[in-house]
């Protein structure tokens, strides 16, 4: 219990420090996002957090908005109309290189390469959804697909990693990120 309280105090103080430290970025990036493409500044996808509880993760939007049926939708909807690329995305462990992903804006490539797109997650830390250090937050379809692909033997490892709050940084993020297969990522996080 003491550990949890100390960790929470560190998380709050660190996130407040980072918000102040990066104030110029908080002012510049939203302007650049708006100048480059239509849509919201933040992207807030659902993520699976501690004990399987869903939360909205904050990220700077790095993808284009697409018009579908007369309304603007996020690039996630892009998959519904590009099934071939979606299958490639799934088979490659839920990732594409920045160069081959048509959804990502020019600024988005820079934001992703530098991980600046992840900076708004300090507000998730402040809210208590995330911690400074912990496993990467999963997307539910990743979990579902991994269980189909690798079998139920992976379930205890996934459950173990869901016992902690997701982190802004953690073992997977600092150990090669996109070069590590999904099942190894889960083992590292657990």
C-alpha positions as CSV (number, residue, x, y, z in Angstrom):
1,X,0.0,0.0,0.0
2,X,2.8,2.4,0.9
3,X,4.6,1.5,-2.4
4,X,1.4,2.4,-4.4
5,X,1.1,5.8,-2.6
6,X,4.7,6.7,-3.1
7,X,4.5,5.7,-6.8
8,X,1.4,7.8,-7.2
9,X,3.1,10.9,-5.7
10,X,6.1,10.4,-8.0
11,X,3.8,10.0,-11.0
12,X,1.8,13.2,-10.2
13,X,5.0,15.3,-9.5
14,X,6.8,14.0,-12.6
15,X,3.8,14.6,-14.9
16,X,3.4,18.2,-13.5
17,X,7.1,18.7,-14.1
18,X,6.9,17.4,-17.7
19,X,3.8,19.5,-18.4
20,X,5.7,22.7,-17.4
21,X,9.0,21.6,-19.0
22,X,7.4,21.0,-22.4
23,X,5.1,24.0,-22.4
24,X,6.5,25.3,-25.7
25,X,5.7,22.0,-27.4
26,X,2.2,22.0,-25.9
27,X,1.7,25.4,-27.7
28,X,3.5,24.7,-31.0
29,X,2.4,21.1,-31.9
30,X,-1.4,21.8,-31.9
31,X,-0.9,24.7,-34.3
32,X,1.3,22.5,-36.6
33,X,-1.3,19.7,-36.6
34,X,-4.1,22.1,-37.5
35,X,-2.0,23.7,-40.3
36,X,-1.3,20.3,-41.9
37,X,-4.6,18.6,-41.8
38,X,-8.2,18.8,-40.8
39,X,-9.5,17.2,-37.6
40,X,-8.9,17.2,-33.9
41,X,-5.6,17.9,-32.2
42,X,-5.8,14.9,-29.9
43,X,-6.5,11.3,-30.8
44,X,-8.1,9.4,-27.8
45,X,-8.3,5.7,-28.5
46,X,-9.7,3.2,-26.1
47,X,-7.0,1.2,-24.3
48,X,-7.1,-1.6,-21.9
49,X,-5.7,-0.5,-18.6
50,X,-5.1,-2.0,-15.2
51,X,-7.3,-5.0,-14.4
52,X,-8.8,-4.8,-17.9
53,X,-10.5,-1.5,-17.3
54,X,-10.8,0.6,-20.5
55,X,-9.7,4.2,-20.6
56,X,-9.1,7.0,-23.2
57,X,-5.4,7.4,-24.0
58,X,-4.4,10.9,-25.1
59,X,-2.1,11.2,-28.1
60,X,-1.3,14.0,-30.5
61,X,-3.1,13.0,-33.7
62,X,-0.5,11.8,-36.3
63,X,-2.9,10.4,-38.9
64,X,-5.1,11.9,-41.5
65,X,-8.8,12.3,-41.2
66,X,-10.8,10.5,-44.0
67,X,-14.2,11.4,-45.4
68,X,-16.5,8.4,-45.3
69,X,-20.2,8.7,-46.1
70,X,-20.0,12.5,-46.0
71,X,-18.5,12.7,-42.5
72,X,-14.9,13.0,-41.3
73,X,-13.6,9.9,-39.5
74,X,-10.3,9.0,-38.0
75,X,-7.8,6.8,-39.9
76,X,-8.9,3.8,-37.9
77,X,-11.9,3.7,-40.2
78,X,-9.5,3.5,-43.1
79,X,-9.1,-0.2,-42.5
80,X,-12.7,-0.9,-43.4
81,X,-12.0,0.2,-46.9
82,X,-8.5,-1.2,-47.3
83,X,-8.8,-4.8,-46.2
84,X,-5.7,-5.9,-48.0
85,X,-3.5,-3.4,-46.1
86,X,-5.3,-4.3,-42.9
87,X,-4.4,-8.0,-43.3
88,X,-0.7,-7.0,-43.8
89,X,-0.9,-4.8,-40.7
90,X,-2.3,-7.7,-38.6
91,X,0.1,-10.3,-40.0
92,X,3.1,-8.0,-39.3
93,X,2.2,-7.9,-35.5
94,X,0.0,-4.8,-35.7
95,X,2.5,-2.5,-37.2
96,X,3.6,-1.0,-40.5
97,X,6.7,1.1,-41.2
98,X,6.1,4.8,-41.3
99,X,6.9,4.9,-45.0
100,X,4.3,2.3,-46.0
101,X,1.5,3.5,-43.8
102,X,-0.7,5.9,-45.9
103,X,-2.6,7.1,-42.9
104,X,0.2,9.0,-41.3
105,X,0.8,12.7,-42.0
106,X,4.2,14.2,-42.7
107,X,4.2,15.9,-39.3
108,X,2.9,12.6,-37.9
109,X,6.0,10.8,-39.0
110,X,8.2,13.2,-37.1
111,X,5.9,13.0,-34.1
112,X,6.1,9.2,-34.1
113,X,9.8,9.0,-34.7
114,X,10.5,11.3,-31.8
115,X,7.6,9.9,-29.6
116,X,6.3,13.4,-29.2
117,X,2.8,12.0,-30.2
118,X,2.9,10.2,-26.8
119,X,3.4,13.4,-24.7
120,X,-0.2,14.0,-23.9
121,X,-0.2,10.8,-21.9
122,X,1.3,12.8,-19.0
123,X,-2.4,13.9,-18.5
124,X,-3.4,10.2,-18.3
125,X,-0.7,9.9,-15.6
126,X,-2.1,12.9,-13.8
127,X,-5.6,11.5,-14.0
128,X,-4.4,8.1,-12.6
129,X,-5.2,6.0,-15.7
130,X,-1.5,5.5,-16.3
131,X,1.9,5.5,-14.6
132,X,5.2,6.9,-15.6
133,X,6.7,3.4,-15.9
134,X,4.7,0.3,-16.7
135,X,3.6,-2.1,-19.4
136,X,2.3,-0.6,-22.7
137,X,-1.4,-0.2,-22.8
138,X,-3.1,-2.7,-25.1
139,X,-5.8,-2.3,-27.7
140,X,-8.5,-4.9,-27.2
141,X,-8.2,-6.3,-30.8
142,X,-4.5,-6.9,-30.2
143,X,-5.3,-9.1,-27.2
144,X,-8.1,-10.9,-29.1
145,X,-5.8,-11.5,-32.1
146,X,-2.9,-12.6,-29.9
147,X,-5.0,-15.2,-28.1
148,X,-6.1,-16.6,-31.5
149,X,-2.6,-16.5,-32.9
150,X,-0.5,-17.7,-30.0
151,X,-3.1,-19.7,-28.0
152,X,-4.6,-19.5,-24.5
153,X,-1.1,-20.1,-23.1
154,X,-0.4,-16.4,-23.5
155,X,-3.4,-15.5,-21.4
156,X,-1.6,-15.7,-18.0
157,X,1.1,-13.5,-19.3
158,X,-1.4,-10.9,-20.5
159,X,-3.3,-11.0,-17.2
160,X,0.0,-10.5,-15.4
161,X,0.8,-7.4,-17.3
162,X,-2.7,-6.0,-16.7
163,X,-2.1,-6.1,-13.0
164,X,-0.1,-2.9,-13.3
165,X,-1.1,0.5,-14.6
166,X,0.1,1.0,-18.2
167,X,3.2,3.2,-18.5
168,X,4.4,6.1,-20.6
169,X,7.6,4.1,-20.7
170,X,8.5,0.6,-19.8
171,X,10.6,-2.5,-20.9
172,X,9.1,-2.8,-24.4
173,X,9.3,0.9,-25.2
174,X,13.0,1.2,-24.3
175,X,14.1,-2.2,-25.8
176,X,13.5,-1.8,-29.5
177,X,9.8,-1.0,-29.6
178,X,8.6,-1.8,-33.1
179,X,11.3,-4.4,-33.7
180,X,10.0,-6.7,-31.0
181,X,7.3,-9.3,-31.9
182,X,4.0,-8.9,-30.0
183,X,4.3,-12.1,-27.9
184,X,7.8,-11.0,-26.7
185,X,6.5,-7.6,-25.9
186,X,3.8,-9.1,-23.6
187,X,6.4,-11.3,-21.9
188,X,8.7,-8.2,-21.3
189,X,5.8,-6.2,-19.9
190,X,4.7,-9.0,-17.5
